[in-house]
């Protein structure tokens, strides 16, 4: 099961790469992964029925006892069949739904498969903390799927609404999970249910769990997000909102109901909200004219029905509830997919625009009729079998004197009438030949026949719902073990209920007949009275309440921001510093005793360096020019470099040199847009207060460092690192081995921060366009752009020359023209251009790149590493930009900065996770050794791949800073880009 879970993750990445060459056929590849999970679940069915539950676990967070565990009991097995089976069919259906489309296919197919994987993990995990993680994954992935049409405001709004509601419910549920795990002293879901802790605190936890489950399954008052989510592509609606995501909440109810149904808050909450949701959704479905929204509100109604039955908690209700869950997944996904066919063929879902489709598409009409029959509870469908079981269970419980069972029974009968009514409305609206107000038949809607494969998936699902009713006894045998788990809290009748197509004449059958007759009557009355054409029944809806809350939050945030964010950087910095001084100062003064151990110096060089650093800092404060201050601050950094070098830390010294250099460049780029003198526009306010605060911060930090460094009473943990670095990491450079091996998790977090910083800077500068403008800018330059067909530098032994018409390849006609040392040099202004600098950069660039690669691979045993090597390579790009401007940077950039950042992070994450496939801990290194003829003994440690990721991320960061603070600022200062013309050799000239 764990390999299957990982395959979903790997497959989602694979689909992104295959989408472009395969087009819509990529969904065939995507279907293989849930299909494999389906085959595995079917294969495990025999063991599950016999009580031999497959279990697999990987210890993840040992101190907390959290495992990535998978346990396939009867409930998990049925849910895995639904998630994987319907998921595979929806993937196949997508091939036809998206035929002829290419926009966003890679993203959509990848996210859809990842969602299927998250649902697969959710229904099989045996760790309650992992359940919450999978729960939130489904919320995030559903946000991406619902918002697939991201250019539409309605899609974005619906996606955000679904995300906020379900994520809020998930966060509330997390609190309940923590309480349960702490009370039971375990995170194992099966163990918690076996121990069944009780008490007031557990009741609070159950209510919190119910909030999460009800919000996920769109139960009132959280029901409004599901109809809004119909903005998603129809396959998303068929999978997420019929067979997968909304079933997550039902699954949670099914998991806890057999144990906790008798808890004080359980049945009152579930039955009250479930019945109300069933009635509310049914009434609204009767008033909708969009086929998809009819099904959406019908889904809300059915989810209320299922939650009442499966959450009631008795043995017979659990049996009927699980059958009802399976039936709903089949008939509702069928109907959604049929709507997708209609929408794809006719570009409309409005029932007022459809007429006579049933006669032109009889197969589709029959498929829909079978699905609606199952939804309404007509024999011989699985829906009829499940509904009969639900009515029987509630009749028996209410007969035993349970008032909640009676309330549930009355609500379900009324709601089932509405189900019949809106089921009839769906069939009438989609397929019937309608008449106008005069009674004459309206013209038939022209129906283009869809590809046969388009109807194949709805046909299979509808057939499954029909076959399920015919094999009800077999289904009873398969799912009865789950129902028997409710026997612990509820006495089992002498003759427990079972699933069957025919139980004889009885009260349940009579109630079914009443619901059918009542539903038909409701449909006729709605049409006759015009109720289905009326506006709002109430002056406000739950969606209105949601938007009122979000508007209130927006207004409150504006008010708070107005008070706290005054647009003054000095105020922000001063606030931070005041809190620092007060907080740390109180802590220092409250300490009972201070241990201070100071040396006057450890090396005489410190006596020379320290005064220089102090003087530079003082002069920097007094300097009136910004660039002067920056340079003086850099002097203090150079002093630190000297100190690092003298105490035997060459890696730190090397890195500090490079960081200071890159920082100085970044400052220089930013300072171009600022006045050269500080206070040129506004004078410095409250200089005395600033000086006092600065002095207080300095004294506080000095005291903190002195006291903290003198407080050690135990040996430092780093004492054994030298030996660990050599024996475990196979490297002699302790700093580098620690970064990429011993403390690799920390480095991965730092890489994430770097990527966020690069993205944040670029997002602030690129106001309207975040895409790679450098590549577009230099496309057509020799050596520029990914699609350039012009000769590259030095191609075929020819160099480039500068002409009045642009850069040309050297020929006899241009023999007198000056050589072009850099492609972008000619675009520089005369006052900014330096031929000497261009020559130097041209000569040194490749050498510096080679040095950076050397530092990368030498860093495991010598000073260097991916961070230092990446900074050196970044400095080479800085040189190209300084010498040739943004055009030269576009030519020099190996690719888009985003690709470098993403590839580097992918390598780091991959190096971390690959050991898991071999049963090892994350970040476990592998060592490959070989004896080569000339080189001798060679060792390669896989942590070097992690270091390559660091190298790429750092280069991407520098490139992103250069293209945002450098190239983009240049463009904004100089206006729109001028057209760059590259001349090819003239006709008749040698090439």
Secondary structure, DSSP 8 states (H G I E B T S, - for coil): -HHHHHHHHHHHHHHHHHHHHHGGGHHHHHHHHHHHHHHHHHHHHHHHHTT--EEEEEEEEGGGTEEEEEEE-HHHHHHHHHHHHHHHHHHHHHHHHTTT--TTHHHHHHHHHHHHHHHHHHHHB-BHHHHHHHHHHHHHHHHHHHTSSTTSHHHHHHHHHHHHHHHHHHHHHHHHHHHHHHHHT--BHHHHHHH---SHHHHHHHHHHHHHHHHHTT-TTSTHHHHHGGGS-HHHHHHHTTTSHHHHHHHHHHHHHHHHTTSTTHHHHHHHHHHHHHHHHHHHHTT--BHHHHHHHHHHHHHHHHHHHHHH--HHHHHHHHHHHHHHHHHHHHHHHHHHHHHHHHS--BGGG--SHHHH-HHHHHHHHHHHHHHHT-TTSHHHHHHHHHHHHHHHHHHTT-HHHHHHHHHHHHHHHHHHHHHHHHHHHHHS--B-TTS-B----------HHHHHHHHHHHHHHHHHHHTHHHHHHHHHHHHHGGGGTS---TT-----S---SSHHHHHHHHHHHHHHHHHHHHHHHTGGG---SSS--HHHHHHHHHHHHHHHHHHHHHHH--S-HHHHHHHHHHHHHHHHHHHHHH-S-------S-SSHHHHHHHHHHHHHHHHHHH--BHHHHHHHHHHHHHHHHHHHHHTT-HHHHHHHHHHHHHHHHHHHHHHTTS-SBTTSSS--S-HHHHHHHHHHHHHHHHHHHHHHHH---S--GGGGHHHHHHHTS--S-HHHHIIIIITHHHHHHHHHHHHHHHHHHHHHH-SS--S-HHHHHTTTSTT-STT--S--TTGGG--EEEETTEEEE--GGGTTS-B-SSTTGGGS-TTT--HHHHHHHHHHHHHHHHHHHHHHHHTTTSS--HHHHHHHHHHHHHHHHHHHHHHHHHHH--S-HHHHHHHHHHHHHHHHHHGGGGT--TT---EEEEEETTTEEEEEETHHHHHHHHHHHHHHHHHHHIIIIIIIHHHHHH-S------B---TTS--
